[in-house]
Amino acid sequence: MHQKEINERSPVRVLEASIHGGLGRGNIGVVMARHGVGKTAFLVGVAMDDLLRARKVLHISLDHSVNKVRSYYDEIFMDLTHAREMEGVWKVQLDMERNRHIHCYLSRTFTVDKLRDAVGFLRDHVDFQPATVIIDDYDFERARSADLEAMREIIRELDAELWMSAVVHRDADLNSHGVPEPVAHLEKELDVILGMAHDTKAVHVSLLKDHDNPDVSDLKLALDPTTMLLVKER
């Protein structure tokens, strides 16, 4: 199967349709789940969809090493190429790696200023300006509205979109829209909010906030727990 055809059939098209065309440049989306459900795999799936369209991605991990994050990409990419019988696999993978940078800030060393410095260095010295920024395992419990607004300013300057992940707990309090803490108190600062929950067959992805649209669609999207690939639900 050709790369273009894989993009056209990507389950990410389901997500884009459900949120009226996608997250959008200058906007912030977050995917929430308990530990070990598949947040990183979801974000890698979103990033890989952009990479397959020759868009640049900056992936920032706050919990895993560079090698660990790279292994996520490699494993999911190989499962994708096997499932879709992709042509020119090694060239595609090389092109993706050229369009991706991975930065890691472990032990709570990440700050908004470090994000600003990182994107500035990549833009000015490496000629790399990402269309998508991924921040995996962001600490929403310590986050403030001012932090998210500062990150929004950065991605607006980049003309990029920002996807983040957040850990939630089983007994977390919910707001009136069903958004749990620690994300609920920052709902106004976020454009798209997704939740993930596991059953015996798949990890189901639900849409909790769709920009300013009052009617939220029933999102038919899941994560295959065996391959960690995003899949369409019937």
SEGU-882906 format. One record per residue: residue in three letters; x, y, z of N, C-alpha, C in turn. Coordinates in steps of 0.2 Angstrom, whole numbers. Layout:
# SEGU-882906
@code ALA	nu X	nv Y	nw Z	cau X	cav Y	caw Z	cu X	cv Y	cw Z;
...
***
This chain:
# SEGU-882906
@code MET	nu 4	nv -6	nw 0	cau 0	cav 0	caw 0	cu 4	cv 6	cw 0;
@code HIS	nu 3	nv 11	nw -4	cau 7	cav 17	caw -4	cu 5	cv 22	cw 2;
@code GLN	nu 10	nv 26	nw 3	cau 10	cav 30	caw 9	cu 4	cv 35	cw 9;
@code LYS	nu 3	nv 38	nw 3	cau -3	cav 42	caw 3	cu -10	cv 39	cw 5;
@code GLU	nu -10	nv 32	nw 2	cau -16	cav 29	caw 4	cu -17	cv 27	cw 11;
@code ILE	nu -11	nv 26	nw 14	cau -11	cav 24	caw 21	cu -14	cv 30	cw 25;
@code ASN	nu -11	nv 36	nw 23	cau -14	cav 42	caw 26	cu -21	cv 43	cw 26;
@code GLU	nu -24	nv 42	nw 20	cau -31	cav 43	caw 18	cu -35	cv 39	cw 22;
@code ARG	nu -33	nv 33	nw 24	cau -36	cav 28	caw 28	cu -35	cv 28	cw 35;
@code SER	nu -31	nv 32	nw 37	cau -28	cav 33	caw 44	cu -34	cv 34	cw 49;
@code PRO	nu -35	nv 30	nw 55	cau -40	cav 32	caw 60	cu -40	cv 39	cw 62;
@code VAL	nu -34	nv 42	nw 61	cau -34	cav 49	caw 64	cu -38	cv 54	cw 60;
@code ARG	nu -40	nv 51	nw 54	cau -45	cav 55	caw 50	cu -52	cv 55	cw 53;
@code VAL	nu -53	nv 49	nw 57	cau -60	cav 49	caw 61	cu -59	cv 54	cw 67;
@code LEU	nu -54	nv 55	nw 70	cau -53	cav 60	caw 75	cu -54	cv 67	cw 72;
@code GLU	nu -51	nv 68	nw 67	cau -51	cav 75	caw 64	cu -59	cv 77	cw 62;
@code ALA	nu -62	nv 72	nw 59	cau -69	cav 73	caw 57	cu -73	cv 74	cw 64;
@code SER	nu -72	nv 71	nw 69	cau -76	cav 72	caw 75	cu -75	cv 78	cw 79;
@code ILE	nu -69	nv 81	nw 77	cau -67	cav 88	caw 80	cu -67	cv 93	cw 75;
@code HIS	nu -71	nv 92	nw 70	cau -72	cav 98	caw 65	cu -66	cv 100	cw 61;
@code GLY	nu -62	nv 95	nw 59	cau -56	cav 96	caw 55	cu -50	cv 95	cw 58;
@code GLY	nu -50	nv 94	nw 65	cau -43	cav 93	caw 68	cu -42	cv 98	cw 74;
@code LEU	nu -37	nv 97	nw 77	cau -35	cav 101	caw 83	cu -34	cv 108	cw 81;
@code GLY	nu -30	nv 109	nw 76	cau -29	cav 116	caw 73	cu -23	cv 119	cw 75;
@code ARG	nu -20	nv 123	nw 71	cau -14	cav 127	caw 73	cu -15	cv 132	cw 79;
@code GLY	nu -10	nv 132	nw 83	cau -11	cav 137	caw 89	cu -16	cv 134	cw 95;
@code ASN	nu -18	nv 128	nw 94	cau -23	cav 125	caw 99	cu -19	cv 119	cw 103;
@code ILE	nu -22	nv 118	nw 109	cau -20	cav 113	caw 113	cu -25	cv 107	cw 114;
@code GLY	nu -22	nv 101	nw 113	cau -27	cav 95	caw 115	cu -23	cv 91	cw 120;
@code VAL	nu -27	nv 87	nw 124	cau -25	cav 83	caw 129	cu -28	cv 76	cw 129;
@code VAL	nu -25	nv 71	nw 130	cau -28	cav 64	caw 130	cu -26	cv 62	cw 138;
@code MET	nu -31	nv 60	nw 141	cau -31	cav 58	caw 148	cu -32	cv 50	cw 149;
@code ALA	nu -29	nv 47	nw 154	cau -30	cav 40	caw 155	cu -26	cv 38	cw 162;
@code ARG	nu -28	nv 33	nw 164	cau -24	cav 30	caw 170	cu -17	cv 28	cw 168;
@code HIS	nu -13	nv 26	nw 172	cau -6	cav 24	caw 171	cu -7	cv 17	cw 167;
@code GLY	nu -3	nv 17	nw 161	cau -2	cav 11	caw 158	cu -7	cv 9	cw 153;
@code VAL	nu -12	nv 14	nw 151	cau -18	cav 13	caw 147	cu -16	cv 13	cw 140;
@code GLY	nu -11	nv 18	nw 138	cau -9	cav 19	caw 131	cu -9	cv 26	cw 129;
@code LYS	nu -8	nv 31	nw 133	cau -7	cav 38	caw 131	cu -1	cv 39	cw 127;
@code THR	nu 5	nv 36	nw 128	cau 10	cav 37	caw 124	cu 9	cv 34	cw 117;
@code ALA	nu 6	nv 28	nw 117	cau 5	cav 25	caw 110	cu 0	cv 30	cw 106;
@code PHE	nu -5	nv 33	nw 110	cau -10	cav 37	caw 106	cu -6	cv 43	cw 103;
@code LEU	nu -2	nv 46	nw 107	cau 2	cav 52	caw 105	cu 7	cv 50	cw 99;
@code VAL	nu 10	nv 45	nw 100	cau 15	cav 42	caw 94	cu 10	cv 41	cw 88;
@code GLY	nu 4	nv 38	nw 89	cau 0	cav 37	caw 83	cu -2	cv 44	cw 79;
@code VAL	nu -3	nv 49	nw 83	cau -5	cav 56	caw 81	cu 1	cv 59	cw 77;
@code ALA	nu 7	nv 58	nw 81	cau 13	cav 61	caw 78	cu 15	cv 57	cw 72;
@code MET	nu 15	nv 51	nw 71	cau 16	cav 47	caw 66	cu 12	cv 49	cw 60;
@code ASP	nu 6	nv 50	nw 61	cau 1	cav 52	caw 55	cu 4	cv 59	cw 52;
@code ASP	nu 6	nv 63	nw 56	cau 9	cav 69	caw 53	cu 16	cv 68	cw 50;
@code LEU	nu 20	nv 64	nw 53	cau 26	cav 62	caw 50	cu 26	cv 59	cw 43;
@code LEU	nu 20	nv 55	nw 42	cau 19	cav 51	caw 36	cu 16	cv 56	cw 31;
@code ARG	nu 15	nv 62	nw 33	cau 13	cav 68	caw 28	cu 18	cv 73	cw 28;
@code ALA	nu 24	nv 71	nw 29	cau 30	cav 75	caw 29	cu 30	cv 81	cw 33;
@code ARG	nu 27	nv 81	nw 39	cau 26	cav 86	caw 43	cu 31	cv 85	cw 49;
@code LYS	nu 34	nv 90	nw 51	cau 39	cav 90	caw 57	cu 36	cv 89	cw 64;
@code VAL	nu 39	nv 85	nw 68	cau 36	cav 84	caw 75	cu 42	cv 84	cw 80;
@code LEU	nu 40	nv 88	nw 85	cau 45	cav 88	caw 91	cu 41	cv 84	cw 97;
@code HIS	nu 44	nv 79	nw 99	cau 41	cav 75	caw 104	cu 45	cv 76	cw 110;
@code ILE	nu 42	nv 78	nw 116	cau 45	cav 80	caw 122	cu 42	cv 75	cw 127;
@code SER	nu 46	nv 71	nw 130	cau 44	cav 66	caw 135	cu 47	cv 68	cw 142;
@code LEU	nu 42	nv 67	nw 147	cau 44	cav 69	caw 154	cu 45	cv 63	cw 158;
@code ASP	nu 44	nv 57	nw 155	cau 45	cav 51	caw 159	cu 49	cv 46	cw 156;
@code HIS	nu 51	nv 46	nw 150	cau 55	cav 41	caw 146	cu 61	cv 44	cw 143;
@code SER	nu 66	nv 40	nw 142	cau 72	cav 42	caw 139	cu 71	cv 42	cw 132;
@code VAL	nu 76	nv 45	nw 128	cau 76	cav 46	caw 121	cu 75	cv 39	cw 118;
@code ASN	nu 79	nv 34	nw 120	cau 79	cav 28	caw 117	cu 73	cv 24	cw 118;
@code LYS	nu 69	nv 25	nw 124	cau 63	cav 22	caw 125	cu 58	cv 25	cw 120;
@code VAL	nu 58	nv 32	nw 120	cau 53	cav 35	caw 115	cu 54	cv 33	cw 108;
@code ARG	nu 60	nv 32	nw 106	cau 62	cav 30	caw 99	cu 59	cv 23	cw 98;
@code SER	nu 60	nv 19	nw 103	cau 58	cav 12	caw 102	cu 50	cv 11	cw 102;
@code TYR	nu 46	nv 16	nw 105	cau 39	cav 16	caw 104	cu 38	cv 18	cw 96;
@code TYR	nu 41	nv 23	nw 94	cau 40	cav 24	caw 86	cu 42	cv 18	cw 82;
@code ASP	nu 47	nv 15	nw 83	cau 50	cav 10	caw 79	cu 45	cv 4	cw 79;
@code GLU	nu 42	nv 2	nw 85	cau 38	cav -4	caw 86	cu 31	cv -2	cw 83;
@code ILE	nu 28	nv 4	nw 84	cau 22	cav 5	caw 81	cu 22	cv 6	cw 73;
@code PHE	nu 28	nv 9	nw 71	cau 29	cav 9	caw 64	cu 29	cv 3	cw 61;
@code MET	nu 33	nv -2	nw 64	cau 34	cav -9	caw 61	cu 27	cv -12	cw 61;
@code ASP	nu 23	nv -12	nw 66	cau 16	cav -14	caw 66	cu 12	cv -11	cw 61;
@code LEU	nu 13	nv -5	nw 60	cau 9	cav -1	caw 55	cu 11	cv -4	cw 48;
@code THR	nu 17	nv -4	nw 46	cau 19	cav -7	caw 40	cu 17	cv -14	cw 38;
@code HIS	nu 17	nv -18	nw 43	cau 15	cav -25	caw 43	cu 7	cv -25	cw 41;
@code ALA	nu 4	nv -21	nw 45	cau -4	cav -22	caw 44	cu -6	cv -19	cw 38;
@code ARG	nu -3	nv -14	nw 35	cau -5	cav -10	caw 29	cu -1	cv -12	cw 23;
@code GLU	nu 4	nv -17	nw 24	cau 9	cav -19	caw 18	cu 12	cv -13	cw 15;
@code MET	nu 15	nv -8	nw 18	cau 18	cav -2	caw 16	cu 23	cv -3	cw 11;
@code GLU	nu 24	nv 0	nw 6	cau 29	cav 0	caw 1	cu 35	cv 5	cw 3;
@code GLY	nu 41	nv 3	nw 1	cau 47	cav 7	caw 2	cu 48	cv 9	cw 10;
@code VAL	nu 47	nv 4	nw 14	cau 47	cav 5	caw 21	cu 53	cv 8	cw 24;
@code TRP	nu 59	nv 6	nw 22	cau 65	cav 9	caw 25	cu 66	cv 17	cw 23;
@code LYS	nu 64	nv 18	nw 17	cau 64	cav 25	caw 15	cu 59	cv 30	cw 19;
@code VAL	nu 53	nv 27	nw 20	cau 48	cav 30	caw 23	cu 51	cv 32	cw 30;
@code GLN	nu 54	nv 26	nw 34	cau 56	cav 27	caw 40	cu 62	cv 32	cw 41;
@code LEU	nu 66	nv 32	nw 36	cau 72	cav 37	caw 36	cu 69	cv 44	cw 36;
@code ASP	nu 64	nv 45	nw 31	cau 61	cav 52	caw 31	cu 58	cv 54	cw 37;
@code MET	nu 54	nv 49	nw 40	cau 51	cav 51	caw 47	cu 56	cv 53	cw 52;
@code GLU	nu 61	nv 49	nw 52	cau 67	cav 51	caw 57	cu 70	cv 58	cw 56;
@code ARG	nu 70	nv 60	nw 50	cau 73	cav 66	caw 48	cu 68	cv 72	cw 50;
@code ASN	nu 62	nv 70	nw 50	cau 57	cav 75	caw 52	cu 55	cv 75	cw 59;
@code ARG	nu 58	nv 72	nw 64	cau 57	cav 71	caw 71	cu 62	cv 72	cw 75;
@code HIS	nu 61	nv 76	nw 80	cau 66	cav 77	caw 86	cu 63	cv 75	cw 92;
@code ILE	nu 67	nv 71	nw 96	cau 64	cav 69	caw 103	cu 69	cv 72	cw 108;
@code HIS	nu 65	nv 76	nw 113	cau 69	cav 79	caw 119	cu 66	cv 76	cw 125;
@code CYS	nu 70	nv 75	nw 130	cau 67	cav 72	caw 137	cu 70	cv 76	cw 142;
@code TYR	nu 65	nv 77	nw 147	cau 66	cav 81	caw 153	cu 63	cv 77	cw 159;
@code LEU	nu 68	nv 73	nw 162	cau 66	cav 69	caw 167	cu 66	cv 72	cw 174;
@code SER	nu 63	nv 69	nw 179	cau 63	cav 71	caw 186	cu 61	cv 78	cw 187;
@code ARG	nu 55	nv 80	nw 183	cau 52	cav 86	caw 184	cu 56	cv 92	cw 183;
@code THR	nu 61	nv 91	nw 177	cau 65	cav 97	caw 175	cu 62	cv 101	cw 170;
@code PHE	nu 56	nv 99	nw 167	cau 53	cav 103	caw 162	cu 50	cv 109	cw 164;
@code THR	nu 51	nv 115	nw 160	cau 48	cav 121	caw 161	cu 46	cv 124	cw 155;
@code VAL	nu 41	nv 129	nw 155	cau 39	cav 132	caw 149	cu 45	cv 136	cw 146;
@code ASP	nu 50	nv 139	nw 150	cau 55	cav 142	caw 147	cu 60	cv 137	cw 143;
@code LYS	nu 60	nv 131	nw 146	cau 64	cav 126	caw 142	cu 61	cv 124	cw 135;
@code LEU	nu 55	nv 124	nw 135	cau 51	cav 123	caw 129	cu 53	cv 128	cw 124;
@code ARG	nu 52	nv 135	nw 126	cau 54	cav 140	caw 122	cu 61	cv 140	cw 120;
@code ASP	nu 66	nv 138	nw 124	cau 73	cav 138	caw 122	cu 74	cv 132	cw 117;
@code ALA	nu 70	nv 127	nw 118	cau 71	cav 121	caw 113	cu 69	cv 123	cw 106;
@code VAL	nu 63	nv 125	nw 106	cau 60	cav 127	caw 99	cu 64	cv 132	cw 96;
@code GLY	nu 66	nv 137	nw 100	cau 70	cav 142	caw 97	cu 77	cv 140	cw 94;
@code PHE	nu 80	nv 135	nw 98	cau 86	cav 132	caw 95	cu 85	cv 128	cw 89;
@code LEU	nu 80	nv 124	nw 89	cau 79	cav 120	caw 83	cu 77	cv 125	cw 77;
@code ARG	nu 74	nv 130	nw 78	cau 72	cav 134	caw 73	cu 78	cv 138	cw 70;
@code ASP	nu 82	nv 141	nw 75	cau 87	cav 145	caw 73	cu 94	cv 142	cw 70;
@code HIS	nu 95	nv 136	nw 73	cau 101	cav 132	caw 72	cu 101	cv 126	cw 68;
@code VAL	nu 95	nv 123	nw 68	cau 94	cav 116	caw 65	cu 89	cv 117	cw 59;
@code ASP	nu 86	nv 123	nw 58	cau 81	cav 124	caw 53	cu 76	cv 119	cw 53;
@code PHE	nu 73	nv 118	nw 59	cau 68	cav 113	caw 61	cu 62	cv 117	cw 65;
@code GLN	nu 57	nv 118	nw 61	cau 51	cav 121	caw 64	cu 45	cv 116	cw 64;
@code PRO	nu 43	nv 113	nw 70	cau 38	cav 108	caw 70	cu 31	cv 110	cw 69;
@code ALA	nu 27	nv 106	nw 65	cau 20	cav 107	caw 64	cu 16	cv 105	cw 70;
@code THR	nu 19	nv 100	nw 74	cau 16	cav 97	caw 79	cu 21	cv 96	cw 85;
@code VAL	nu 19	nv 98	nw 91	cau 23	cav 97	caw 97	cu 19	cv 92	cw 102;
@code ILE	nu 23	nv 87	nw 104	cau 20	cav 82	caw 108	cu 23	cv 83	cw 115;
@code ILE	nu 19	nv 84	nw 121	cau 22	cav 84	caw 127	cu 19	cv 78	cw 131;
@code ASP	nu 22	nv 73	nw 132	cau 20	cav 67	caw 135	cu 21	cv 67	cw 143;
@code ASP	nu 15	nv 65	nw 147	cau 16	cav 65	caw 154	cu 17	cv 71	cw 157;
@code TYR	nu 13	nv 77	nw 155	cau 14	cav 83	caw 158	cu 10	cv 83	cw 165;
@code ASP	nu 13	nv 87	nw 169	cau 11	cav 87	caw 176	cu 5	cv 92	cw 177;
@code PHE	nu -1	nv 89	nw 176	cau -6	cav 94	caw 176	cu -8	cv 96	cw 184;
@code GLU	nu -6	nv 92	nw 188	cau -7	cav 93	caw 195	cu -4	cv 99	cw 198;
@code ARG	nu 2	nv 101	nw 195	cau 6	cav 107	caw 197	cu 5	cv 113	cw 191;
@code ALA	nu 1	nv 111	nw 186	cau 0	cav 116	caw 181	cu -4	cv 122	cw 183;
@code ARG	nu -3	nv 128	nw 180	cau -7	cav 134	caw 181	cu -10	cv 136	cw 174;
@code SER	nu -15	nv 140	nw 174	cau -17	cav 143	caw 168	cu -12	cv 147	cw 164;
@code ALA	nu -8	nv 150	nw 168	cau -3	cav 154	caw 165	cu 2	cv 150	cw 161;
@code ASP	nu 4	nv 144	nw 164	cau 8	cav 139	caw 160	cu 6	cv 137	cw 153;
@code LEU	nu -1	nv 136	nw 153	cau -4	cav 134	caw 147	cu -4	cv 139	cw 142;
@code GLU	nu -6	nv 145	nw 145	cau -6	cav 151	caw 140	cu 1	cv 153	cw 137;
@code ALA	nu 6	nv 152	nw 141	cau 13	cav 153	caw 139	cu 14	cv 148	cw 133;
@code MET	nu 12	nv 142	nw 134	cau 14	cav 137	caw 129	cu 10	cv 138	cw 123;
@code ARG	nu 4	nv 141	nw 124	cau 0	cav 142	caw 118	cu 3	cv 148	cw 114;
@code GLU	nu 6	nv 153	nw 117	cau 10	cav 158	caw 114	cu 15	cv 155	cw 109;
@code ILE	nu 19	nv 150	nw 112	cau 24	cav 147	caw 109	cu 22	cv 144	cw 103;
@code ILE	nu 17	nv 140	nw 103	cau 15	cav 136	caw 97	cu 11	cv 140	cw 92;
@code ARG	nu 8	nv 146	nw 94	cau 6	cav 150	caw 89	cu 11	cv 154	cw 85;
@code GLU	nu 17	nv 155	nw 89	cau 23	cav 158	caw 85	cu 25	cv 153	cw 80;
@code LEU	nu 25	nv 146	nw 82	cau 27	cav 141	caw 77	cu 22	cv 139	cw 72;
@code ASP	nu 16	nv 142	nw 73	cau 10	cav 140	caw 69	cu 9	cv 132	cw 69;
@code ALA	nu 10	nv 130	nw 75	cau 9	cav 122	caw 76	cu 4	cv 121	cw 81;
@code GLU	nu 2	nv 114	nw 82	cau -3	cav 112	caw 87	cu 1	cv 108	cw 92;
@code LEU	nu -2	nv 108	nw 98	cau 1	cav 105	caw 104	cu -3	cv 99	cw 107;
@code TRP	nu -1	nv 93	nw 107	cau -4	cav 88	caw 110	cu -1	cv 86	cw 116;
@code MET	nu -4	nv 85	nw 122	cau -2	cav 83	caw 128	cu -5	cv 77	cw 131;
@code SER	nu -2	nv 73	nw 136	cau -5	cav 68	caw 139	cu -6	cv 70	cw 147;
@code ALA	nu -11	nv 67	nw 150	cau -11	cav 68	caw 157	cu -13	cv 62	cw 161;
@code VAL	nu -11	nv 60	nw 167	cau -13	cav 55	caw 171	cu -19	cv 56	cw 175;
@code VAL	nu -24	nv 52	nw 175	cau -29	cav 53	caw 179	cu -30	cv 47	cw 184;
@code HIS	nu -34	nv 47	nw 189	cau -34	cav 42	caw 194	cu -42	cv 39	cw 194;
@code ARG	nu -42	nv 33	nw 196	cau -49	cav 30	caw 196	cu -54	cv 34	cw 200;
@code ASP	nu -53	nv 37	nw 205	cau -58	cav 40	caw 209	cu -58	cv 48	cw 209;
@code ALA	nu -55	nv 50	nw 203	cau -54	cav 57	caw 202	cu -61	cv 61	cw 202;
@code ASP	nu -62	nv 67	nw 204	cau -68	cav 71	caw 204	cu -69	cv 73	cw 197;
@code LEU	nu -75	nv 73	nw 195	cau -77	cav 75	caw 188	cu -81	cv 82	cw 188;
@code ASN	nu -80	nv 86	nw 183	cau -84	cav 92	caw 183	cu -90	cv 91	cw 179;
@code SER	nu -94	nv 96	nw 178	cau -100	cav 95	caw 174	cu -100	cv 92	cw 167;
@code HIS	nu -94	nv 93	nw 164	cau -93	cav 90	caw 157	cu -90	cv 83	cw 158;
@code GLY	nu -89	nv 80	nw 163	cau -86	cav 74	caw 164	cu -79	cv 73	cw 164;
@code VAL	nu -76	nv 79	nw 164	cau -68	cav 80	caw 164	cu -66	cv 79	cw 171;
@code PRO	nu -61	nv 74	nw 172	cau -58	cav 73	caw 179	cu -53	cv 78	cw 180;
@code GLU	nu -51	nv 78	nw 187	cau -45	cav 81	caw 189	cu -39	cv 76	cw 188;
@code PRO	nu -33	nv 79	nw 187	cau -31	cav 86	caw 188	cu -32	cv 90	cw 181;
@code VAL	nu -36	nv 88	nw 176	cau -37	cav 92	caw 170	cu -43	cv 97	cw 171;
@code ALA	nu -48	nv 95	nw 175	cau -54	cav 99	caw 175	cu -53	cv 106	cw 176;
@code HIS	nu -49	nv 108	nw 181	cau -48	cav 115	caw 183	cu -45	cv 119	cw 177;
@code LEU	nu -42	nv 116	nw 172	cau -39	cav 119	caw 167	cu -43	cv 118	cw 160;
@code GLU	nu -49	nv 116	nw 161	cau -53	cav 115	caw 155	cu -53	cv 121	cw 150;
@code LYS	nu -54	nv 127	nw 153	cau -55	cav 133	caw 148	cu -49	cv 134	cw 144;
@code GLU	nu -43	nv 132	nw 147	cau -37	cav 133	caw 143	cu -35	cv 128	cw 138;
@code LEU	nu -40	nv 123	nw 137	cau -38	cav 117	caw 132	cu -44	cv 117	cw 127;
@code ASP	nu -42	nv 116	nw 121	cau -47	cav 116	caw 115	cu -50	cv 109	cw 114;
@code VAL	nu -46	nv 104	nw 115	cau -49	cav 97	caw 114	cu -47	cv 93	cw 120;
@code ILE	nu -51	nv 89	nw 123	cau -50	cav 84	caw 128	cu -52	cv 77	cw 126;
@code LEU	nu -48	nv 72	nw 127	cau -50	cav 65	caw 125	cu -48	cv 61	cw 132;
@code GLY	nu -53	nv 56	nw 132	cau -52	cav 51	caw 138	cu -50	cv 44	cw 135;
@code MET	nu -47	nv 40	nw 138	cau -45	cav 33	caw 136	cu -47	cv 29	cw 142;
@code ALA	nu -50	nv 23	nw 140	cau -52	cav 18	caw 145	cu -52	cv 11	cw 142;
@code HIS	nu -49	nv 6	nw 146	cau -48	cav 0	caw 144	cu -53	cv -5	cw 146;
@code ASP	nu -55	nv -10	nw 141	cau -59	cav -15	caw 143	cu -56	cv -22	cw 140;
@code THR	nu -59	nv -27	nw 140	cau -56	cav -33	caw 138	cu -54	cv -34	cw 131;
@code LYS	nu -56	nv -29	nw 126	cau -55	cav -30	caw 119	cu -51	cv -24	cw 116;
@code ALA	nu -52	nv -18	nw 119	cau -48	cav -12	caw 116	cu -48	cv -7	cw 121;
@code VAL	nu -44	nv -2	nw 120	cau -44	cav 5	caw 123	cu -48	cv 10	cw 120;
@code HIS	nu -54	nv 11	nw 122	cau -58	cav 16	caw 119	cu -56	cv 23	cw 120;
@code VAL	nu -57	nv 27	nw 115	cau -55	cav 34	caw 115	cu -62	cv 38	cw 115;
@code SER	nu -63	nv 42	nw 120	cau -69	cav 46	caw 120	cu -68	cv 54	cw 120;
@code LEU	nu -72	nv 57	nw 117	cau -71	cav 65	caw 116	cu -75	cv 68	cw 121;
@code LEU	nu -72	nv 72	nw 125	cau -75	cav 76	caw 131	cu -76	cv 83	cw 129;
@code LYS	nu -71	nv 86	nw 125	cau -72	cav 93	caw 123	cu -70	cv 94	cw 116;
@code ASP	nu -74	nv 97	nw 112	cau -72	cav 99	caw 105	cu -72	cv 106	cw 104;
@code HIS	nu -67	nv 109	nw 105	cau -66	cav 117	caw 105	cu -72	cv 120	cw 108;
@code ASP	nu -76	nv 124	nw 105	cau -82	cav 128	caw 108	cu -88	cv 125	cw 106;
@code ASN	nu -88	nv 119	nw 103	cau -94	cav 116	caw 101	cu -98	cv 113	cw 107;
@code PRO	nu -105	nv 115	nw 108	cau -108	cav 112	caw 113	cu -110	cv 105	cw 112;
@code ASP	nu -111	nv 102	nw 106	cau -113	cav 95	caw 105	cu -107	cv 91	cw 103;
@code VAL	nu -105	nv 87	nw 108	cau -99	cav 83	caw 107	cu -100	cv 77	cw 103;
@code SER	nu -97	nv 75	nw 98	cau -98	cav 69	caw 94	cu -96	cv 63	cw 98;
@code ASP	nu -99	nv 57	nw 96	cau -97	cav 50	caw 99	cu -91	cv 48	cw 94;
@code LEU	nu -86	nv 48	nw 97	cau -79	cav 47	caw 94	cu -79	cv 39	cw 93;
@code LYS	nu -78	nv 37	nw 87	cau -77	cav 30	caw 85	cu -70	cv 28	cw 84;
@code LEU	nu -66	nv 28	nw 90	cau -59	cav 27	caw 89	cu -57	cv 23	cw 95;
@code ALA	nu -52	nv 19	nw 94	cau -49	cav 14	caw 99	cu -42	cv 13	cw 98;
@code LEU	nu -39	nv 10	nw 103	cau -32	cav 8	caw 102	cu -31	cv 1	cw 103;
@code ASP	nu -29	nv -3	nw 98	cau -28	cav -10	caw 99	cu -22	cv -12	cw 104;
@code PRO	nu -24	nv -15	nw 110	cau -19	cav -16	caw 115	cu -14	cv -21	cw 113;
@code THR	nu -15	nv -25	nw 107	cau -10	cav -29	caw 105	cu -4	cv -26	cw 101;
@code THR	nu -7	nv -22	nw 96	cau -2	cav -19	caw 91	cu -1	cv -11	cw 94;
@code MET	nu -5	nv -9	nw 98	cau -5	cav -2	caw 100	cu -6	cv 3	cw 94;
@code LEU	nu -9	nv 1	nw 89	cau -11	cav 5	caw 83	cu -18	cv 8	cw 85;
@code LEU	nu -19	nv 14	nw 82	cau -26	cav 17	caw 82	cu -30	cv 13	cw 77;
@code VAL	nu -36	nv 12	nw 79	cau -41	cav 8	caw 74	cu -48	cv 12	cw 75;
@code LYS	nu -51	nv 11	nw 69	cau -58	cav 14	caw 69	cu -63	cv 8	cw 72;
@code GLU	nu -68	nv 11	nw 76	cau -73	cav 7	caw 79	cu -79	cv 7	cw 75;
@code ARG	nu -83	nv 1	nw 75	cau -89	cav 1	caw 71	cu -95	cv 3	cw 75;
***
